[in-house]
Amino acid sequence: MEKLKTIVDSAMKELDGTLSGDQLEKVTKVINAAVIRGMLEGQHRAVDACNSCGEAEQDLAHKIATAIREKNDALIVNLSSMR
């Protein structure tokens, strides 16, 4: 979660001094949402990769996919509370 905040903060530093307060706030929200969407897409791909395993590995793949989803849910809750 801190890494995502660091990514957003780094992007916002590049815009420092070029936007008004209201614009800066709106751009921060847009960048934050884009970073979260990108992270979620990566996690969805990881879950899809787990689910495409052969039958012998399906149990382990299911456990890994469940763990990814649980961490994803916790991340969304934490990021939502930061707003």
N, C-alpha and C positions, 0 to 999 in steps of 0.2 A: 504494500500500500504506500509506503514512504517513497518507493522508487517511482511510482506513478505520479505522486505529488512533485517529486524532483523534476520529472520530465516536463510537467505542466509549468512549474516555476521557471525552468530553463527557457522554455519557449516564450514565456511572458517577459523575461528579461530582455529578449531581443526587441520587444515592442516598447520598452521603457522610454517614456518621454514623447511617444508619438501618438498616444491616445488620451482622450479625456477620461475622467474617473468612471463615468457610466459606460463608455466604450470598453475600457479596460476590464470592467466587471463582466460585461457581456462576452467579450472575447475569451476571458478566463473560463467561463462556463462552457463555451463552445469547444475549446481545446480540451478541457477536462472530459467532456462527454465523448469526444472523438478518441481520446486515449483509452477510455473505458471500453468503448465499442471495439477498438482494435485488440485490446487484451481479451475481451470476451470471445472474439472471433478465433483467436489463437487457442483458447481453452476449448471451444466447440470442436475445432479441428483435432485437438488431442483426444477428446472423448470419442469422436468418430473413428480415429485410428485405433483406439482401444476396442471399439465395438466391431471392427472389421477383422479381428483375429480369428484364427481357426477355432474349432470347437474345443480342442484340448486346452486352449488358453482362455476360453470365454469366462470362466469363473474369476481368474485373476484380472482379466480385462474389465470385468464388471466392477470389481472392487476398486480398481484404479479410477475408472470413470466416475464412480460414486464419490471417491475422495476428491476428485477434481471439481465436481459439482458442489460439494459441501464447502470447499475453500472458495469457490466462486461466489457462493451465496454470502459467505462471511465478508468477502471483499466488497461486495455491493453494499451491504449494510454499513460497513465502515466508511466507504466513500460517500454514501448518501448522508451520513451523519456529519461529514466534514463540510457540507455545503451550507 
